[in-house]
Amino acid sequence: MIYTETPITDAARQALAATWGVGGQEERLFGGEESAAYRIGGHVVRIGPTWRGSAEIEWCHAVARHAAATFPEAVTPIPTPEGATVIRVEGRPVSLWPYIEGAWPESEVPAQREQAARLLARLHRALADARPGPRPVPSFAEHGLYGPSDVPDPADGLPDPALDRWLAEFHRTHTRRHPLHGDYYTGNTLIHDGVITAVLDWDEAFVGAPELELASAALEWGEDDFPAGGKEFIACYLEAGGTAEELDEESFAQLLRHRLRREYAYFTKVAAEGVVHDDEDLEYHRARVELFHRLRP
């Protein structure tokens, strides 16, 4: 996995002190493909890429705040004195968050996978009544979600007109929409003393059918024992009263294939921008493309 090496600069330090009164010893936290996170005492500073706009981030943060009203595991940013949740320093978005003790859960542990499924069900219920308005910039996952798009896309390397038609029909007949976390996997959650206590990183939040996130999360949390682990995840989610409808075999496969095609697009995009992937990343990419083809109904 290639993580960003964005440093925390003197300008960022000065802005943190002036805006939030935060300063001190810095510890680079593990992870972050797009944003770098640094712990400073009881806070975490996130420094994002220059292309991520402030309005888009504020929209995502508003989704997190709505969830947190009834879902305490949602970690939300600390506002500035003016009420914003992001400032820009040297062209980059900078936000401040509470530090939460914990580690990434292990998806191969059935008890943790079950807990994650039940947590996602509660999160979806917490977001079911949110009406945040249109996302200022569509998320990466939204491209092609409702059928073919005229906008050029790196995923065009995985053309599938039948999938395009299926997605359009699925969304015509499944009209329930509400905000979704957008990237619900182990790396965006924290577990402490055996309990998942935090859901982090809301930058990919968007409004969509909850079945899409259920399918994606079932792959992420059930990948070590796929497809059985994914189906167990879905069963636990449904038992816990999530907002998504039950997924038949075709729906599970096709929604996953949309997710895998978007992963292909992201991989292609960052490679074209100069990111050099190591052998492990390349093998992971090959396996995901193979799964895209293998799941074709």
QUIURCOR-V292889 format. One record per backbone hydrogen bond with DSSP energy under -0.5 kcal/mol. CO is the residue of the C=O (numbers start at 1). NH is the residue of the N-H. If there is no record, write none. Layout:
co: (CO	CO)
nh: (NH	NH)
This chain:
co: (1	7	9	10	11	12	13	14	15	16	16	16	17	27	32	36	37	38	39	40	42	43	44	45	46	46	47	49	49	51	53	54	55	56	57	58	59	60	61	62	63	64	65	66	67	67	71	73	73	76	77	80	84	87	89	92	93	94	95	96	97	103	105	106	108	109	109	110	111	112	113	114	115	116	117	118	119	120	121	122	123	124	127	127	139	139	140	142	144	153	154	155	156	160	160	161	162	163	164	165	166	167	168	169	170	173	178	180	183	185	186	188	190	190	191	192	195	195	198	199	202	206	206	208	209	209	210	211	212	213	214	215	216	217	218	219	222	222	223	225	227	228	229	230	231	232	233	234	235	236	237	238	246	248	249	250	251	252	253	254	255	256	257	258	259	260	261	262	263	264	265	266	267	268	269	270	271	275	278	279	280	281	282	283	284	285	286	287	288	289	290	291	293)
nh: (3	9	13	14	15	16	17	18	19	20	21	22	21	39	4	47	29	45	27	43	99	40	97	38	48	95	36	52	93	53	57	58	59	60	61	62	63	64	65	66	67	68	69	69	70	71	74	75	199	98	79	83	80	94	92	89	48	87	46	78	44	191	107	109	110	112	113	114	115	116	117	118	119	120	121	122	123	124	125	126	127	128	130	179	142	143	143	145	147	156	157	158	159	163	164	165	166	167	168	169	170	171	172	173	174	175	208	206	185	188	189	200	197	198	103	195	192	197	190	75	205	180	208	178	212	213	214	215	216	217	218	219	220	221	222	223	225	230	226	229	231	232	233	234	235	236	237	238	239	240	242	241	248	252	253	254	255	256	257	258	259	260	261	262	263	264	265	266	267	268	269	270	271	272	273	275	274	277	282	283	284	285	286	287	288	289	290	291	292	293	294	295	296)
